[in-house]
Amino acid sequence: MCAIAGILDLPFDSQILDTLLRTMQHRGPDGTGSYMQRQCCLLHSRLAIVDPEGGAQPMQLCWSGEEYVITYNGELYNTQELRDTLQALGHEFITRSDTEVVLHAYAQWQEGCVERFNGIFAFGVWEKNKKRLFLARDRMGVKPLFYTQFSGGLLFASEMKTLLSYPGVPAQLDREGAAQLILLGPGRIPGSGVFKNLLELKPGCCGFYTQGKLRWWQYWKLRDREHKESFEETAECVRWLVTDAIRRQMVSDVPLGTFLSGGLDSSLITAICAEEMQGQLDTFSLDYENNDKFFVPGKFQPNSDNSYIAIMQEKLQCRHHWTVLKPTDLVDALKGATIARDLPGMADVDSSLLLFCREIRKEVKMALSGECADEIFGGYPWYRDPEVRSFAGFPWAQNTQDRAKLLHKDILSAIDPESFVNEQYLKTISECDILPGTDATERRMKEMVNLNQQWFMQTLLDRKDRMSMACGLEVRVPFCDYRIAEYLYGVPWEYKDYNGKEKGLLRYAMEGILPQEVLWRKKSPYPKTYDPGYLEAVSGLMQELLQRKDAPIYGIVNRDALKNLCSAELTWPWYGQLMKLPQTIAYMLQINFWLEHYHVSII
């Protein structure tokens, strides 16, 4: 992938451009480029995966009396079909890159081009004569696009650190931003960058910037439909969609690999890739020092991964690589993970992935991973537990009252925690597209899909994009193919929950591809450390923080409540399945570091 940025109706010089490009280089270490006009500057930093010789950007095209310039981050998985269509319409191509296809597609169909794309992308196209900028983001929100309107102009970029590096753009946190960190974090309101006035283009949205005005619209969302196929027909369609998505996303001119946890999703991807590559595939797994000694089975993590990884290794005979981390590694990388995300994140769940991607990048430049299957196929515990499912709120964070106890009194005087969280929850529910007459269970499951896609899944996609791209590693997520999401949204819950098993439909559909032990293994989330040394380490850092009287985190949290956190017993994880007490303490450490590193003003 790459990093993109643009400056519209604002001053720039070589020093400003160099500063912005330095913040982008980790995402695109293979080269930089710029396009400059008085009113518009587009920047690009490239990670070359397809057509390394011919895909340099920003890329320009003259067509039908207009001059188009594109800066693009992403990958199209229907490039060849689009190229064939465009060639039949008279377009000529000089590279094999998908960037050139996107540029010609925009010249041909204007804003309608995005509805023809199957891929992950964020891009901007400048129309020189019209003096108009088009911006767009992929349907599922895999690739990021942040922006701010500032001093009568517009800045946009792949990451917020690039926006903040432009002279005069302040790093500010208002009460709503502070409330997001404590009441919703590490999730965030769709479209919000948490920093005041730093926004994100929502998934499935696009728009124009012209004459100083910005206008967005949503070109895609999940739409309900009547599902007429039988269970067998549905399973057949699912099998085709999943295998087609995986095969399409293998396109690459550089070595590729797969993440392999031994779970259903990563094992399916790995098995199909291994078959396509006749075993000449690099696979990567993560473990923690002494986890065999300290692992404790629980509701969310019933068993460890290693025995299932061994089964897949034996079956596929690929080139397998292990990364083994120590508690000190995770603690040391908390700061780097915060900088990669530009926000406090999922603590060691982030830092472990950052270190893992760093090791993977030593072997391959592109990898496939299994994110998003749980959101689409209903794999999480909160989909299947009737009590949790009926909870009126975000099911992965059922702890608003506990979170509220941490908030500084000044924020509590302005924001009611329950109302703040409930407003966001109800807004998402109200926007769901559900057919009239849908029964209560089916309606609730569709609400859950929308909640997960717009909130929880975005946190995980942020994590995967930022941690991997911080290492110059492109990671693709085949289960995020929008065709799978569209189709599964209309499939009844009875089918998805086949045999009373999480992701039962997916398991049934993919029979014969995996060993039975792996295919029907009980779901287990991303691996984390159980070493008590990690809790000891972060607790020690928290005690050091509490000794400080001027720590910036005291501007948003109650110091006494923060002190009590170290001895708290959490009845529910802070966020998701993995963020328990050690990760919650680490999240608070990340908040304080973030406030210091970004020189955030609390207003």
C-alpha positions as CSV (number, residue, x, y, z in Angstrom):
1,M,0.0,0.0,0.0
2,C,1.0,3.6,0.3
3,A,0.5,6.9,2.0
4,I,-1.3,9.9,0.4
5,A,-1.8,13.5,1.3
6,G,-3.1,16.7,-0.2
7,I,-2.9,20.5,0.4
8,L,-5.7,22.6,-1.1
9,D,-6.0,26.4,-0.9
10,L,-3.2,26.5,1.7
11,P,0.4,27.7,1.4
12,F,3.2,25.2,1.0
13,D,6.9,25.2,0.3
14,S,9.7,22.6,0.0
15,Q,10.2,22.5,3.7
16,I,6.5,21.9,4.5
17,L,6.4,19.1,1.8
18,D,9.5,17.5,3.2
19,T,8.0,17.5,6.7
20,L,4.8,15.9,5.5
21,L,6.5,13.3,3.4
22,R,8.7,12.3,6.4
23,T,5.6,11.4,8.3
24,M,4.4,9.2,5.4
25,Q,7.6,7.3,4.7
26,H,6.9,4.3,6.9
27,R,3.8,3.5,4.8
28,G,5.7,4.0,1.5
29,P,9.4,3.3,1.8
30,D,9.9,2.6,-1.9
31,G,9.6,6.1,-3.2
32,T,7.9,9.5,-3.0
33,G,6.3,11.9,-5.4
34,S,4.5,15.2,-5.6
35,Y,2.3,17.2,-7.9
36,M,2.3,21.0,-7.3
37,Q,0.0,23.7,-8.7
38,R,-0.7,27.0,-7.1
39,Q,-4.0,25.8,-5.6
40,C,-3.3,22.1,-5.1
41,C,-0.4,19.9,-4.0
42,L,-0.7,16.1,-3.9
43,L,1.8,13.9,-2.2
44,H,2.5,10.2,-2.4
45,S,4.8,7.7,-0.6
46,R,4.8,4.3,-2.2
47,L,5.0,0.7,-1.1
48,A,5.3,-1.1,-4.4
49,I,3.4,-4.4,-4.6
50,V,2.1,-4.6,-8.2
51,D,4.1,-3.2,-11.2
52,P,7.0,-1.7,-9.1
53,E,8.4,-0.1,-12.2
54,G,5.3,1.5,-13.6
55,G,3.1,2.6,-10.8
56,A,4.8,5.8,-9.6
57,Q,2.5,8.6,-8.2
58,P,1.0,11.1,-8.3
59,M,-0.1,9.9,-11.8
60,Q,-1.5,12.1,-14.5
61,L,-3.9,11.7,-17.3
62,C,-5.3,13.9,-20.1
63,W,-8.8,12.8,-21.2
64,S,-11.6,14.6,-23.0
65,G,-10.2,18.0,-22.4
66,E,-9.5,17.6,-18.7
67,E,-6.2,16.9,-16.8
68,Y,-6.6,14.5,-14.0
69,V,-4.0,13.8,-11.2
70,I,-4.4,11.0,-8.7
71,T,-2.8,10.1,-5.3
72,Y,-4.0,6.6,-4.4
73,N,-3.6,4.1,-1.5
74,G,-5.1,0.7,-2.0
75,E,-5.5,-2.3,-4.2
76,L,-8.2,-3.2,-6.7
77,Y,-9.1,-6.9,-7.0
78,N,-11.1,-6.5,-10.2
79,T,-8.4,-4.6,-12.1
80,Q,-8.3,-6.8,-15.2
81,E,-12.1,-6.7,-15.7
82,L,-12.1,-2.9,-15.4
83,R,-9.1,-2.5,-17.7
84,D,-10.9,-4.6,-20.3
85,T,-14.0,-2.5,-20.1
86,L,-12.1,0.7,-20.3
87,Q,-10.0,-0.4,-23.2
88,A,-13.3,-1.2,-25.0
89,L,-14.3,2.4,-24.4
90,G,-11.1,3.7,-26.0
91,H,-8.7,4.0,-23.0
92,E,-5.1,3.0,-23.5
93,F,-2.8,1.9,-20.7
94,I,1.0,2.1,-20.3
95,T,1.4,0.3,-17.0
96,R,0.1,-2.8,-15.2
97,S,-0.8,-0.9,-12.1
98,D,-4.3,-0.6,-10.6
99,T,-3.6,3.1,-10.0
100,E,-3.8,3.8,-13.7
101,V,-7.1,1.8,-13.9
102,V,-8.6,3.9,-11.0
103,L,-7.5,7.1,-12.8
104,H,-9.0,6.1,-16.1
105,A,-12.1,4.9,-14.4
106,Y,-12.6,8.2,-12.7
107,A,-12.0,10.0,-16.1
108,Q,-14.7,7.8,-17.7
109,W,-17.3,7.5,-15.0
110,Q,-16.5,10.4,-12.6
111,E,-17.8,9.8,-9.1
112,G,-19.7,6.7,-10.3
113,C,-16.4,4.8,-10.6
114,V,-16.3,3.8,-6.9
115,E,-19.4,1.7,-7.4
116,R,-17.5,-0.4,-9.9
117,F,-14.5,-1.0,-7.7
118,N,-13.8,-4.2,-5.7
119,G,-11.0,-3.4,-3.5
120,I,-9.6,-1.5,-0.6
121,F,-8.7,2.2,-1.2
122,A,-8.5,5.8,-0.3
123,F,-7.6,8.3,-3.0
124,G,-7.9,11.8,-4.3
125,V,-8.2,13.0,-7.9
126,W,-7.6,16.6,-8.8
127,E,-9.3,18.0,-11.9
128,K,-7.0,20.8,-13.0
129,N,-9.4,22.7,-15.2
130,K,-12.4,22.4,-13.0
131,K,-10.3,23.1,-10.0
132,R,-12.1,20.3,-8.2
133,L,-10.9,17.5,-5.9
134,F,-12.7,14.1,-5.6
135,L,-12.0,12.0,-2.5
136,A,-13.2,8.5,-1.8
137,R,-12.8,5.6,0.6
138,D,-13.6,1.9,0.2
139,R,-16.9,0.4,1.3
140,M,-15.6,-1.5,4.4
141,G,-13.1,1.1,5.6
142,V,-10.0,-0.9,5.3
143,K,-7.8,2.0,4.1
144,P,-7.8,5.3,6.1
145,L,-8.5,8.8,5.0
146,F,-8.3,11.7,7.5
147,Y,-8.9,15.4,6.8
148,T,-9.2,18.8,8.4
149,Q,-10.6,22.1,7.1
150,F,-8.2,24.8,8.2
151,S,-7.6,28.5,7.5
152,G,-10.0,28.4,4.5
153,G,-8.4,25.3,2.9
154,L,-8.3,21.5,3.1
155,L,-5.7,19.0,4.2
156,F,-6.1,15.3,3.8
157,A,-3.8,12.3,4.5
158,S,-3.6,8.6,5.3
159,E,-2.7,9.3,8.9
160,M,-3.4,12.1,11.4
161,K,0.3,12.6,12.1
162,T,0.7,14.0,8.6
163,L,-2.1,16.5,9.2
164,L,-0.6,17.5,12.5
165,S,2.8,18.1,10.9
166,Y,1.4,21.0,8.8
167,P,2.2,24.3,10.4
168,G,-0.5,25.7,12.6
169,V,-2.7,22.6,12.8
170,P,-3.3,22.2,16.6
171,A,-3.4,18.9,18.5
172,Q,-6.3,19.6,20.7
173,L,-8.7,17.4,22.8
174,D,-12.1,18.8,23.8
175,R,-14.5,17.3,26.2
176,E,-16.2,15.1,23.5
177,G,-12.8,13.8,22.5
178,A,-11.8,13.1,26.1
179,A,-15.2,11.3,26.6
180,Q,-14.5,9.1,23.6
181,L,-11.2,8.0,25.0
182,I,-12.6,6.9,28.3
183,L,-16.2,6.0,27.5
184,L,-15.8,4.5,24.0
185,G,-12.0,3.9,23.6
186,P,-10.2,2.4,21.9
187,G,-13.2,2.6,19.7
188,R,-14.2,6.0,18.4
189,I,-17.2,7.7,16.8
190,P,-17.5,7.0,13.1
191,G,-16.0,10.0,11.2
192,S,-14.1,11.3,14.3
193,G,-10.4,11.5,14.7
194,V,-10.7,12.2,18.4
195,F,-8.5,15.2,18.0
196,K,-10.6,18.3,17.7
197,N,-11.4,19.2,14.1
198,L,-9.5,16.2,12.7
199,L,-12.1,14.0,10.9
200,E,-12.1,10.8,9.0
201,L,-14.0,10.1,5.8
202,K,-16.4,7.3,6.8
203,P,-16.3,4.0,5.0
204,G,-18.3,3.8,1.8
205,C,-18.3,7.6,1.4
206,C,-16.9,10.0,-1.2
207,G,-17.2,13.7,-2.1
208,F,-16.0,16.8,-3.8
209,Y,-14.0,19.8,-2.5
210,T,-14.4,22.8,-4.7
211,Q,-14.4,26.6,-4.1
212,G,-13.5,26.0,-0.5
213,K,-16.5,23.8,0.2
214,L,-16.6,20.1,1.0
215,R,-19.6,17.9,0.2
216,W,-19.7,14.2,1.2
217,W,-22.3,11.5,0.5
218,Q,-22.6,7.8,1.2
219,Y,-22.4,5.7,-1.9
220,W,-22.6,2.3,-0.1
221,K,-24.1,0.7,3.0
222,L,-25.5,-2.7,3.9
223,R,-28.9,-3.1,2.4
224,D,-31.4,-5.8,3.5
225,R,-32.9,-8.1,1.0
226,E,-35.2,-11.1,1.0
227,H,-33.1,-14.3,1.1
228,K,-34.7,-17.0,-1.1
229,E,-31.8,-19.5,-1.4
230,S,-31.9,-22.8,0.5
231,F,-29.3,-23.6,3.1
232,E,-27.3,-25.7,0.6
233,E,-27.5,-23.0,-2.1
234,T,-26.4,-20.5,0.5
235,A,-23.4,-22.6,1.6
236,E,-22.4,-23.1,-2.1
237,C,-22.5,-19.3,-2.7
238,V,-20.5,-18.6,0.5
239,R,-17.8,-21.1,-0.5
240,W,-17.5,-19.4,-3.9
241,L,-17.4,-15.9,-2.5
242,V,-14.8,-16.7,0.1
243,T,-12.5,-18.6,-2.2
244,D,-12.8,-16.1,-5.0
245,A,-12.0,-13.2,-2.6
246,I,-8.9,-15.0,-1.3
247,R,-7.6,-15.8,-4.8
248,R,-8.2,-12.3,-6.0
249,Q,-6.3,-10.8,-3.1
250,M,-3.2,-12.9,-3.8
251,V,-2.3,-10.7,-6.8
252,S,1.2,-9.5,-6.2
253,D,4.6,-9.0,-7.9
254,V,6.4,-9.4,-4.5
255,P,6.6,-12.4,-2.1
256,L,3.5,-12.9,0.0
257,G,2.6,-14.8,3.2
258,T,-0.3,-15.5,5.5
259,F,-1.0,-15.0,9.1
260,L,-1.7,-18.4,10.7
261,S,-3.2,-18.6,14.2
262,G,-4.7,-22.1,13.8
263,G,-8.2,-20.6,13.9
264,L,-10.8,-21.1,11.2
265,D,-10.3,-17.8,9.3
266,S,-6.6,-17.7,9.0
267,S,-6.4,-21.4,8.3
268,L,-8.9,-21.1,5.4
269,I,-6.9,-18.3,3.9
270,T,-3.6,-20.2,4.3
271,A,-5.0,-23.4,2.9
272,I,-6.3,-21.8,-0.3
273,C,-3.2,-19.7,-0.8
274,A,-1.0,-22.8,-0.2
275,E,-3.0,-24.7,-2.9
276,E,-2.6,-21.9,-5.4
277,M,1.1,-21.6,-4.7
278,Q,1.7,-25.4,-4.5
279,G,3.1,-25.1,-1.0
280,Q,5.6,-22.3,-1.8
281,L,4.1,-20.1,0.9
282,D,5.4,-18.4,4.0
283,T,3.2,-18.6,7.0
284,F,3.6,-16.7,10.3
285,S,2.5,-17.4,13.8
286,L,2.8,-15.5,17.1
287,D,3.4,-16.9,20.6
288,Y,4.6,-15.6,24.0
289,E,7.4,-16.8,26.1
290,N,6.2,-19.2,28.8
291,N,2.6,-19.0,27.6
292,D,2.4,-22.8,27.8
293,K,3.1,-22.4,31.5
294,F,0.8,-19.5,32.2
295,F,-2.1,-19.9,29.8
296,V,-5.5,-20.0,31.6
297,P,-8.5,-21.2,29.5
298,G,-11.5,-18.9,29.8
299,K,-14.9,-18.1,28.2
300,F,-13.3,-16.0,25.5
301,Q,-10.1,-18.0,25.0
302,P,-10.9,-21.7,25.6
303,N,-7.6,-23.1,24.3
304,S,-4.2,-22.1,23.0
305,D,-3.3,-22.1,19.3
306,N,-0.1,-24.1,19.1
307,S,-1.5,-27.6,18.6
308,Y,-3.8,-26.4,15.8
309,I,-1.0,-24.5,14.1
310,A,1.0,-27.7,14.2
311,I,-1.9,-29.6,12.4
312,M,-1.9,-26.9,9.7
313,Q,1.9,-27.1,9.3
314,E,1.8,-30.8,9.0
315,K,-1.0,-30.6,6.3
316,L,0.4,-27.8,4.2
317,Q,4.2,-28.1,4.5
318,C,4.7,-24.4,4.0
319,R,7.7,-22.4,5.2
320,H,6.6,-21.5,8.7
321,H,8.0,-18.8,10.9
322,W,7.4,-18.2,14.6
323,T,7.6,-14.9,16.5
324,V,7.9,-15.3,20.2
325,L,7.6,-12.3,22.4
326,K,8.4,-11.5,26.1
327,P,6.4,-9.3,28.4
328,T,9.1,-6.7,28.3
329,D,8.8,-6.6,24.5
330,L,5.1,-5.8,24.8
331,V,5.7,-3.0,27.3
332,D,8.5,-1.5,25.3
333,A,6.4,-1.4,22.2
334,L,3.3,0.3,23.8
335,K,4.7,3.8,22.8
336,G,5.5,2.7,19.3
337,A,2.0,1.3,18.8
338,T,0.5,4.5,20.1
339,I,2.5,6.5,17.5
340,A,1.6,4.1,14.8
341,R,-2.2,4.5,15.5
342,D,-1.9,8.2,16.4
343,L,-4.2,7.3,19.3
344,P,-4.2,5.2,22.4
345,G,-5.1,1.7,21.2
346,M,-5.6,-1.9,22.3
347,A,-2.5,-1.8,24.5
348,D,-0.4,-5.0,24.1
349,V,-2.9,-6.3,21.5
350,D,-1.6,-3.5,19.3
351,S,2.0,-3.6,20.4
352,S,2.3,-7.4,19.8
353,L,0.9,-7.0,16.3
354,L,3.4,-4.2,15.6
355,L,6.3,-6.4,16.7
356,F,4.9,-9.4,14.8
357,C,4.5,-7.4,11.6
358,R,8.1,-6.1,12.0
359,E,9.3,-9.7,11.9
360,I,7.0,-10.7,9.0
361,R,8.4,-7.8,7.0
362,K,11.8,-9.4,7.1
363,E,10.5,-12.3,5.0
364,V,7.7,-10.9,2.8
365,K,6.3,-7.5,1.7
366,M,2.6,-8.5,1.6
367,A,0.4,-10.9,3.7
368,L,-3.2,-12.0,4.0
369,S,-5.0,-12.0,7.3
370,G,-8.4,-13.3,8.7
371,E,-9.9,-10.2,10.1
372,C,-13.7,-9.4,9.7
373,A,-15.1,-13.0,9.4
374,D,-16.5,-12.8,12.9
375,E,-18.3,-9.5,12.3
376,I,-19.8,-10.8,9.0
377,F,-20.6,-14.4,10.0
378,G,-21.6,-13.8,13.6
379,G,-18.6,-15.3,15.4
380,Y,-18.2,-13.2,18.5
381,P,-19.7,-14.3,21.9
382,W,-22.0,-11.3,22.0
383,Y,-23.7,-12.5,18.8
384,R,-24.6,-15.8,20.4
385,D,-25.3,-15.1,24.1
386,P,-29.0,-14.1,24.3
387,E,-28.4,-12.1,27.5
388,V,-25.5,-10.1,26.1
389,R,-27.3,-9.8,22.7
390,S,-30.3,-8.1,24.4
391,F,-28.1,-5.6,26.1
392,A,-29.0,-2.1,24.9
393,G,-25.5,-0.7,24.2
394,F,-22.2,-1.7,22.6
395,P,-21.9,-5.4,23.6
396,W,-18.1,-5.4,23.5
397,A,-17.9,-2.6,26.2
398,Q,-20.7,-3.3,28.8
399,N,-19.0,-1.1,31.4
400,T,-20.0,2.5,31.0
401,Q,-20.6,3.0,34.7
402,D,-17.1,1.7,35.6
403,R,-15.5,3.8,32.8
404,A,-17.4,6.9,34.0
405,K,-15.8,6.6,37.4
406,L,-12.5,7.5,35.8
407,L,-13.6,10.7,34.2
408,H,-12.4,14.1,35.5
409,K,-15.2,16.1,37.2
410,D,-14.9,18.9,34.6
411,I,-15.9,16.5,31.9
412,L,-18.6,14.9,34.0
413,S,-20.1,18.4,34.5
414,A,-20.6,18.7,30.8
415,I,-21.3,15.2,29.6
416,D,-23.6,12.5,31.0
417,P,-21.8,9.2,30.3
418,E,-24.8,7.0,29.9
419,S,-26.5,9.5,27.5
420,F,-23.2,10.0,25.6
421,V,-22.8,6.3,24.9
422,N,-26.5,5.6,24.4
423,E,-26.8,8.4,21.8
424,Q,-24.1,6.9,19.6
425,Y,-25.6,3.4,20.0
426,L,-29.1,4.6,19.1
427,K,-27.8,6.6,16.1
428,T,-26.2,3.4,14.7
429,I,-29.3,1.4,15.3
430,S,-31.6,4.0,13.7
431,E,-29.5,3.9,10.5
432,C,-29.8,0.1,9.9
433,D,-31.5,-1.0,6.8
434,I,-34.0,-3.8,7.7
435,L,-36.9,-5.0,5.7
436,P,-40.4,-4.3,7.1
437,G,-41.9,-7.3,8.9
438,T,-38.6,-8.8,10.0
439,D,-39.1,-10.7,13.3
440,A,-37.4,-9.6,16.5
441,T,-34.5,-12.0,16.5
442,E,-33.6,-11.4,12.9
443,R,-33.9,-7.6,13.4
444,R,-31.6,-7.8,16.4
445,M,-29.0,-9.8,14.5
446,K,-29.0,-7.3,11.7
447,E,-28.5,-4.5,14.2
448,M,-25.6,-6.4,15.7
449,V,-24.0,-6.8,12.3
450,N,-24.2,-3.0,11.7
451,L,-23.0,-2.2,15.2
452,N,-20.0,-4.5,14.8
453,Q,-19.2,-3.3,11.3
454,Q,-19.3,0.4,12.0
455,W,-17.6,0.2,15.4
456,F,-15.8,-2.9,16.6
457,M,-14.5,-3.9,13.1
458,Q,-13.2,-0.4,12.5
459,T,-11.1,-0.6,15.6
460,L,-9.6,-3.9,14.4
461,L,-9.1,-2.6,10.8
462,D,-7.3,0.5,12.3
463,R,-5.1,-1.7,14.3
464,K,-4.2,-4.0,11.4
465,D,-3.6,-1.1,9.0
466,R,-1.5,1.1,11.3
467,M,0.6,-1.7,12.9
468,S,1.4,-3.3,9.6
469,M,2.0,-0.1,7.6
470,A,4.2,1.2,10.4
471,C,6.5,-1.6,9.3
472,G,6.1,-1.1,5.5
473,L,4.0,-4.4,5.3
474,E,0.8,-4.6,3.3
475,V,-1.8,-6.8,4.9
476,R,-5.0,-7.7,3.0
477,V,-8.2,-8.9,4.6
478,P,-10.2,-11.2,2.2
479,F,-13.2,-11.5,4.5
480,C,-13.7,-7.8,4.1
481,D,-14.7,-8.3,0.4
482,Y,-17.8,-6.2,0.3
483,R,-19.6,-8.9,-1.8
484,I,-19.3,-11.3,1.2
485,A,-20.7,-8.6,3.6
486,E,-23.6,-7.7,1.2
487,Y,-24.6,-11.4,0.7
488,L,-24.3,-12.4,4.4
489,Y,-26.3,-9.5,5.6
490,G,-29.4,-10.9,4.0
491,V,-28.7,-14.5,5.2
492,P,-31.0,-15.6,8.1
493,W,-29.4,-16.1,11.5
494,E,-30.6,-19.7,11.5
495,Y,-28.3,-20.4,8.6
496,K,-25.3,-18.5,10.1
497,D,-25.7,-20.4,13.4
498,Y,-25.8,-23.8,11.7
499,N,-25.5,-26.6,14.2
500,G,-25.5,-24.1,17.1
501,K,-21.9,-23.3,16.3
502,E,-20.3,-19.9,15.9
503,K,-19.8,-19.3,12.1
504,G,-21.5,-22.6,11.5
505,L,-22.4,-21.7,8.0
506,L,-18.9,-20.8,7.1
507,R,-17.6,-24.0,8.6
508,Y,-20.1,-26.1,6.7
509,A,-19.5,-24.2,3.4
510,M,-15.7,-24.8,3.6
511,E,-15.9,-28.6,4.3
512,G,-13.0,-30.5,2.8
513,I,-10.5,-27.6,2.8
514,L,-9.3,-28.0,6.4
515,P,-8.7,-30.8,8.8
516,Q,-11.8,-31.5,10.9
517,E,-10.1,-30.5,14.1
518,V,-9.4,-27.1,12.8
519,L,-12.6,-26.6,10.8
520,W,-14.8,-27.2,13.8
521,R,-12.4,-25.8,16.5
522,K,-14.2,-23.5,19.0
523,K,-13.5,-19.9,18.3
524,S,-10.4,-18.4,20.0
525,P,-9.4,-14.7,19.6
526,Y,-6.1,-13.2,18.7
527,P,-3.4,-14.6,21.2
528,K,-2.3,-12.5,24.1
529,T,0.2,-13.1,26.9
530,Y,-0.9,-14.6,30.2
531,D,2.5,-14.0,31.9
532,P,1.9,-12.3,35.3
533,G,5.2,-10.5,34.5
534,Y,3.2,-8.3,32.1
535,L,0.7,-7.2,34.7
536,E,3.6,-6.6,37.1
537,A,5.4,-4.4,34.6
538,V,2.5,-2.2,33.6
539,S,1.4,-1.9,37.2
540,G,4.9,-0.7,38.0
541,L,4.8,1.9,35.3
542,M,1.4,3.0,36.5
543,Q,2.7,3.5,40.1
544,E,5.5,5.7,38.6
545,L,2.9,7.7,36.8
546,L,0.8,8.1,39.9
547,Q,3.8,9.6,41.7
548,R,3.8,12.5,39.2
549,K,1.7,15.5,40.1
550,D,1.7,17.0,36.6
551,A,0.9,14.0,34.4
552,P,-1.3,15.2,31.5
553,I,-3.7,12.3,31.9
554,Y,-5.0,14.0,35.1
555,G,-6.7,16.5,32.9
556,I,-9.2,13.9,31.7
557,V,-9.3,11.2,34.5
558,N,-9.7,11.2,38.2
559,R,-6.4,10.5,39.8
560,D,-7.9,8.6,42.7
561,A,-10.0,6.4,40.4
562,L,-6.9,5.7,38.3
563,K,-5.0,4.6,41.4
564,N,-7.9,2.3,42.3
565,L,-7.7,0.8,38.8
566,C,-4.5,-1.1,39.7
567,S,-6.4,-3.2,42.3
568,A,-9.7,-3.5,40.4
569,E,-11.5,-6.6,39.5
570,L,-13.1,-6.1,36.1
571,T,-16.4,-7.9,35.7
572,W,-16.2,-7.4,32.0
573,P,-13.2,-6.8,29.7
574,W,-12.5,-3.1,29.1
575,Y,-13.1,-3.6,25.3
576,G,-13.8,-6.8,23.3
577,Q,-12.5,-10.1,24.6
578,L,-8.9,-9.4,25.3
579,M,-8.6,-6.1,27.2
580,K,-8.7,-7.2,30.8
581,L,-7.0,-5.5,33.7
582,P,-3.4,-5.6,32.4
583,Q,-4.5,-4.2,29.1
584,T,-6.7,-1.5,30.7
585,I,-3.8,-0.3,32.8
586,A,-1.6,-0.3,29.7
587,Y,-4.3,1.7,27.8
588,M,-4.2,4.4,30.5
589,L,-0.4,4.5,30.1
590,Q,-0.9,4.9,26.3
591,I,-3.3,7.8,26.9
592,N,-0.7,9.7,29.0
593,F,2.1,9.0,26.5
594,W,-0.2,10.1,23.7
595,L,-1.0,13.4,25.4
596,E,2.7,14.0,26.0
597,H,4.1,12.9,22.6
598,Y,1.5,14.8,20.5
599,H,1.7,17.9,22.9
600,V,-2.1,17.7,23.1
601,S,-3.9,20.7,24.6
602,I,-6.9,19.8,26.6
603,I,-9.6,22.5,26.0
